[in-house]
Amino acid sequence: MQTGIVAQRNNPRAASLAGELRDALVDRDVEVRIDESTAAALDLSGSPIETFDGCDLVVAIGGDGTLLFAARNADGTPILGVNLGEVGFLNAVPPEDAESAVLDAVGEFRADDLSVREASRLVARVDGWESNPAANEIVIQGDRRGHGGGLEYAVRVDGSVYSESHADGVLVSTPTGSTAYNLSEGGPIVHPDLEIAVVNEMCARDGMPPFAVELDAEVVVSTTGSEPAIITSDGREPRRFEGPVEVSISRSETPLRIAGPQSDFFEALGKLS
């Protein structure tokens, strides 16, 4: 069995815990890869995070952002999150339980009984280009927000026009991402068991309210002016397209796969207040 370990950058506590987990896994004849940044902090040899898709399990130590970073690079590999952050919707394991949770997952894998929860992701497509899968949200926005910025656009859901307006941008969120950027833009919180996405227009001039659609629906955002459109997946890897442009957002074929204990959704919600 091969396990990858990714720790939050510039976090000595996360790096120290990564070293402890590595030792515990090696003692049980598990091959371990550690991401290069963490390995450097531990004076060990590291592996590029892009190679972690060849692992059987990845352990992410930090906040939800660390888990999403691991997921972008270890596409489809089960990820167990150890929570050093404040909320932890995805990272369910406290640091004091990390070793036992990881070793339990190893035992389950070896018994061909690893428990994995899947969370849907979204992809954006433009003329043959495809974004990395987003566990939280896809955003289409202008070069800048506020007065004089933004986009003129139309939003279509399965071919029908939902809204035509001017806004800073349009955000399409998964249930996982409903408590992230979507929430800060006035969108609703969505229970993770629901198979819906949220279409949320950001500071629209005369747009529609946030709209819940089936995750298998196709949402198309068509910009109508010459302004450039910037597309991001989970806030990363911005891709610029000159307008007008048509962006299709739909469910990714590969979900986020989360191993180990599941966080208490309502307990995590309480930490937002």
N, C-alpha and C positions, 0 to 999 in steps of 0.2 A: 504494500500500500504506500502511496505517496501523498503527503500532506504539505500544503503551502501555508506559510504564515506571513501575514501583512500587518504591520503595526503603523499607527498614526505617526506621521513624520514629526520630528523635533519634539517628541514626547518621551522623556526618559523612562517614565513609568511603563508606557506601552512597550518600549524596547526591552526593558527588564523582564516583563511578563512573557514576551516573545521568547527570550532566552530560556526561561524556566519551562515553558511548554515544549520547546525544542528538545531540551534534555529529557523530559518525561517521555516524549514520543520516541526518541532514539533508543531509550532504555527498553522500549517495547517493540523494537525492530521495525519501526516505521521510518521510511525515507522522508526527509524533511527538506523543503526548499524555503528559504527566507528571502524576502524582497531585498533588493540591493541597498536601499537606504537604511533599513533596519539592521541588515548584516554589517554595514559599515559601523553603526553605533555599537555593535557587539564584537567588533574585530573578527568577523567571520566572513566566509566567502558567500556572496549572495547570488541570486538568480533574477533575471529580468522578469518583471511582473507579467509581461506578455506571454511567458511560458507556462503560467499557472493553469492554463486551460487543460494542460496534460495531467494535472493532479486529480486525485480522487476526492479530496476535501480541501477547502481553504478556510483558514481561521483568520478573521479580521479583528484586530484589537484597536479600539478607539471609539468614535461615534458612528452614527449612521453614514456619515460621509466616507469614512474609511471602508465600510462595507460596500458602498456603491462604487468606490474606486476599485476595489477588488473585483466586483461583479463586471465592471466594464472590460477588465483585462482577462478575467478567467471565465469567459462566456459560457454559461450553462453549468459550470461546476458548482456543486453544493457548497454553500458558505455558512460557517458558524460564526456568529458575531459576539464578541466580548465587549461589553459596554463600559467605556470610560467616560462617556459623555453625560449629558444631563437628562435627555428624554429617552432615547432608545426604543423607537418603534420597531426597528429591525434587529438591533443588537439586544438579545434577551438575557445574556449570561453575565452576571456580575463577576468582577475579577476574582473574588474569593472562591468562586465555583468554576473557574475557567478550566483548571486541570481535569477535574472530574467530568465536566461536560464534554471536553475534547476526547478524553479516553473512552467515555461512553459511546461517542459517535464512532470512534475507531472500532470499538467492539461490534457495534451495529453493522458497520460496513463489512467487517470481516465475516459476519454472520449473514450477509446479504439482506439486511433488514434495516438499512439506514432510513430514518424518518425525515422526509423532506417536504416542506411547504412551498408551493409555487405562487409567485406573485407576477401578474402580467406586466409587460413592458410595452412601450410604444416606439415606433420608428417614423421618421419623416423621410419623404422621398421627393426628389425634384429631378426630372429628366435623366433618369439612370443613376443619379447620386442617392445614397442612402445613409442616414445618420446612424451612429451607434445607438443601440437600444437604450431607451430612457426608463429607468425605474420610477422616477418621479414625474417629470414633465418634459414636453417639447414646447419651446417658445419660439414664436416668429415675431420679431420686433424690428423697429427702425434703427437707424444709426444712433439715435439718442432719444431719450424720453422727455416729455414736457412740451412746453410751447414751442411750436415750429418744428417739432420732431414727429415721430410716429409714422403710421401707414394708413393709406386708404385701402380698403379690402372688402371682400365678401367671404362669408363663411357658409359652406354647404355641408349638410349631413346626409350621406347616402344620396347625393344628387339634388337635394332640396335646399333652397336658400333659407338659412336661419337668420342671418344678420348681414347688413351692409352698413359700414360706418367708417369712422376714422378713430384710431386709438393708438396708444403707445405700442401695443402689440396684442397678440392672441396667444393664450396659454392653453394647452390641452394636457390634463393631468390624469394620472392613474389613481386608483384608490390609495396606494402607498404614498403618492405625492400630494394627496389632498391636504395633508397637514403641513406641507412645506410652502413653496412659493404660492401655490393656489390659495392657501389660507390667508397669506399676507395681502393678496389681491382681492380679498372679500369673497372668495369661493367657499363652498360648503365642505365640511368634513365628511368623508365617505368611509364607511366601515370596510375593512380589508376583505371581507367575505363577499362583497357585492361586485358584480361583473359590469361595472360602469366606468366611464371616463367623464371628466368635467371639461366643458369648453368655456373658457373664461376670458372675456375681453378686458384688456387692461386699460383702465381710465378712458373708456370709450366716450366719444362725443355724444352719440345718441344710439348706443348699441343696446343689446338685449341683456337680460340677467344671465348669470352663469347657468349652463344647461347641462344636465346629465344625459349621456347617451350610452347605448350599449358599447361595450369594449370592442365588439366585432364590427361596429359601424365604421365607415370611412368618413373622416372629417377632412375637407379640403378648404384651405385658406388661399384665396386668390387675391394678390395685391393688384391694384388697378392703376397705380401711378408709376412714375419713373424712379421713385425713391428706392434705395437698396433695402433688401430684407436680410436680417441676420437670424439664422436658425441655430439654436443651441439645444443640446440634449443633456438634461440634468445640470444646466448651467455651464457646460464645458464644450470645448472644441467648436467655437463659433464658426459658422460657414456663411459667407456673404454671397448673395445673389443680387444682380442688378434687376430692378423691376421693369415691367411687371413680371411676376413669377407666380406659379401655382404649386402649392405645397400640399402633399397628401400625407395625412397622419393616420396610421392604423396600428393594430396590435402586432407586436413582434412575434415571430415564430418561436423564439427562445425566451422563456420566462426567467425571472430571477428565482433561483432555487436556494431556499434557506434551510439549513440543517440545525439540529439541536432544539432546545426548548423554545417555545413560542412566547413572545412577550404578551403581557396583559394589556390589550389595547386601551381600555378605559383607565387603567393605572397610568399608562404613558400619557394619555390625554390630560390627566390631572397635573402633570408636570409642565404643561404649556402655560398655565395660568400664573 
